[in-house]
Amino acid sequence: MSAQQLVVTGIATQEGARVSGVVTGSNVVDIGDLCTCCGCNTAPGTGMWVNRIPSGAESADGEWELDGYMCAECQTDTCALCGHETLDWSMHAHHGVVCDDCAGKETEA
């Protein structure tokens, strides 16, 4: 006997993309290989798989917790010190988002 799965459709990601997924827990929806932010496909073979990271994010309406991945584009942020877009960053107590290059320079000084 197989368990029935509840599938929900039309859930808006943080950026408003509409996705579908399987309810796996209380208000948790597994959207598979889709980005929890923009909804793009990060599956192997799409070119988006290499830099994806596991991600849980609230849906745009706050009703669902989306369980999927975050693509590299959605992970990218602007360094507060040098102004360059970067995928490799950390949160600095005084500056906010700081790229790894600038963070390395701060520890050397």
Protein Blocks (a to p, Z undefined) as FASTA:
>chain_A
ZZdddddehiacfkopacddddfbehiacehjacfklopafbehklpmmmgccdddddfk
omaccdddddfklmpccdfklopacfbdcddfklopadfklmmmmmmZZ
